[in-house]
C-alpha cells in the first residue's frame, strides 16, 4: 500500500514539473486563446467530461455494492 501511495505522489509531482515545462513553451497559444475567450470553452468542456466520469464511477460503485450485498446474502 505504501508503494502505491508513494508512486502516486511521485507521479503527481512529475506531472506538475512536466506541465510547467509545457506551459513555458506554449504560452503564445494560451495567450491567443485567452484573448479570444476560447479558453473558457476548453475549460468548460474539460470540467463537463470530468464530472461525467466521476458520476459514471459513482454509479458503477453503487451497482457493484448492490451486487456484493446480493452475493453475501446467498
N, C-alpha and C positions, 0 to 999 in steps of 0.2 A: 504494500500500500504506500509506503514511504517513497518508493522509487517512482510510482505513478505521480504522486504529488510533486516530487522534485522535477520530474520530466515535464510536467505541465507548467510549473513555474519557469523552468528554463525555456520552454517553447514560447511562453508569453514574452519574456524578456528579449528573446531572439527576434520575434516578430516585431517588437517595438523598435529595435535597432534597425531592422530591415525597412520598416515603414518610414523611419526618419530619413534613411538614405534615399529612398524612392521619392519622398516628398521634396527633398532638396533638388532633385533632378527635374521633376515635373511641375515645378511651381508655376511655370508660364501657362500650362494648360489649366491649372486650377484657378489662376487669376482670370483667365479668359472666361471660364465657366461661371465664376463668381460675379464677374462684371455683367454677364448676360442674364444672370438669375437662374441658370440651368442647374447649378449645384444643388439647389433646393429640391428640384425634381429627382435628382440622383439620390439624395438623402431620403426623400420620401419613399422611393421605390425600395431602397435597401431596408428601411425600417419596416415596410409592409411585408417584405419577404421574411425578415427575421421574426416578426410577430406571427406570421403564418406558420413558420417552422416550429416555434415554441408552442403554439396552440395545437399543432398536429402531434407533437411529442407528448403533451399533457393528455390528449385524448387517447393516444396509444397506451400510455401508462395506466390510465383508468381501466381500459379494456383488459390489459394484462392482469391488473389487480383483481378484477372480477373473475377472470379465468383461473387465477391461482386460488381464489377462495373456493370456487367450484371443485377444483381438484382436491383440495384439502378436505372438503366435506365428504367426498366419496370414499 
